[in-house]
Amino acid sequence: MVYRVKRVYDPPAVEDGLRVLVDRLWPRGLTKEKAKVDLWLKDVAPSTELRRWFHHEALLFDEFTARYDAELDANPAVAQLRELGDTHPVVTLLVGARDPELNQGVVLERYLEHHPR
């Protein structure tokens, strides 16, 4: 299984495999047809409180990562995402964030790859 992270605003590609939106909010200005999202798994996204606290500020990213990892430890939606990874060779985690390096998708991808079931 391979997990990838991609901005939902970038054009879909065949190599994306299963496209899973991992944002709690639907991306602004994007129709469902254009997004080509196979599954919207908003329950795996950071809590509203954590998302608002972080606000995509680079200086807060390390602390955001630690807090989001703690949320993921207790989140049953992670198991659903792992099952999707077991049944699809590629799962692309879609995020609406502008920054391709500092977002919940990057944290989630690392979590799935480095934390045992």
Phi and psi in degrees as a GROMACS rama.xvg file:
@    title "Ramachandran Plot"
@    xaxis  label "Phi"
@    yaxis  label "Psi"
@TYPE xy
-129.265  129.613  VAL-2
-107.504  137.232  TYR-3
-129.004  159.267  ARG-4
-119.395  137.712  VAL-5
-150.346  147.981  LYS-6
-70.9569  134.683  ARG-7
-65.7106  -20.8395  VAL-8
-79.0456  -16.7033  TYR-9
-74.5527  150.078  ASP-10
-61.7072  140.562  PRO-11
-64.2141  151.213  PRO-12
-136.715  153.949  ALA-13
-57.7318  -39.222  VAL-14
-71.724  -2.854  GLU-15
-67.5062  -24.146  ASP-16
64.4742  -135.277  GLY-17
-77.0388  125.512  LEU-18
-101.197  114.392  ARG-19
-119.073  117.703  VAL-20
-77.9601  124.101  LEU-21
-115.104  31.9889  VAL-22
-103.739  148.178  ASP-23
-75.2952  -28.3161  ARG-24
-110.979  145.627  LEU-25
-69.9099  138.302  TRP-26
-62.6184  135.642  PRO-27
-61.8786  137.704  ARG-28
71.3828  11.5351  GLY-29
-116.047  125.172  LEU-30
-80.9143  159.426  THR-31
-64.0879  -34.988  LYS-32
-65.8278  -43.0042  GLU-33
-72.658  -33.6929  LYS-34
-70.0141  -30.2958  ALA-35
52.7616  47.3727  LYS-36
-86.1514  127.598  VAL-37
-81.8061  -32.7162  ASP-38
-151.134  136.114  LEU-39
-106.868  105.005  TRP-40
-105.474  71.4093  LEU-41
-69.1917  -20.2643  LYS-42
-69.6118  -16.5234  ASP-43
-90.4935  -7.41149  VAL-44
-71.683  160.493  ALA-45
-59.133  152.48  PRO-46
-59.9407  157.732  SER-47
-58.1293  -41.8024  THR-48
-61.7882  -44.769  GLU-49
-67.5825  -42.1195  LEU-50
-60.2633  -44.8856  ARG-51
-66.6478  -39.6949  ARG-52
-62.8216  -46.2378  TRP-53
-66.9248  -50.8506  PHE-54
49.7227  29.7447  HIS-55
55.6869  38.3587  HIS-56
-92.3816  122.623  GLU-57
-55.1414  -38.755  ALA-58
-65.9432  -19.9225  LEU-59
-97.1303  -0.0502937  LEU-60
-63.4518  -41.1223  PHE-61
-62.9775  -43.1995  ASP-62
-68.8588  -38.3101  GLU-63
-58.8116  -44.8131  PHE-64
-58.3325  -47.0687  THR-65
-62.6682  -43.3187  ALA-66
-68.8743  -40.0795  ARG-67
-69.0695  -39.7968  TYR-68
-56.4506  -42.2954  ASP-69
-64.1244  -39.3701  ALA-70
-64.3895  -41.0073  GLU-71
-65.576  -33.5939  LEU-72
-57.0122  -31.8765  ASP-73
-106.967  13.0417  ALA-74
-102.902  114.835  ASN-75
-66.1419  -19.0064  PRO-76
-67.1385  -20.2502  ALA-77
-62.4615  -39.2766  VAL-78
-62.2466  -39.6704  ALA-79
-63.152  -41.1346  GLN-80
-66.7819  -37.8904  LEU-81
-65.2374  -39.6762  ARG-82
-62.2381  -39.3489  GLU-83
-62.8942  -38.3886  LEU-84
-66.0762  -30.0789  GLY-85
-73.6591  -26.5143  ASP-86
-105.074  -7.14444  THR-87
-128.97  132.915  HIS-88
-64.2423  -30.8569  PRO-89
-134.905  129.826  VAL-90
-122.46  119.672  VAL-91
-99.006  121.177  THR-92
-87.2957  114.391  LEU-93
-96.2021  133.49  LEU-94
-129.92  153.992  VAL-95
-93.6854  -5.10296  GLY-96
-60.8231  147.151  ALA-97
-73.0641  -39.2912  ARG-98
-83.088  117.718  ASP-99
-73.3782  -11.0916  PRO-100
-106.083  -27.9007  GLU-101
-116.251  78.2789  LEU-102
-153.399  169.38  ASN-103
-66.5999  -26.5084  GLN-104
-62.9939  -41.1358  GLY-105
-63.6966  -43.5961  VAL-106
-64.8291  -43.675  VAL-107
-64.4203  -43.1647  LEU-108
-60.0331  -46.6838  GLU-109
-61.1158  -42.4866  ARG-110
-59.7788  -48.2309  TYR-111
-62.8152  -34.8001  LEU-112
-81.403  -28.1091  GLU-113
-113.003  -7.5346  HIS-114
-107.479  127.335  HIS-115
-66.8362  160.248  PRO-116
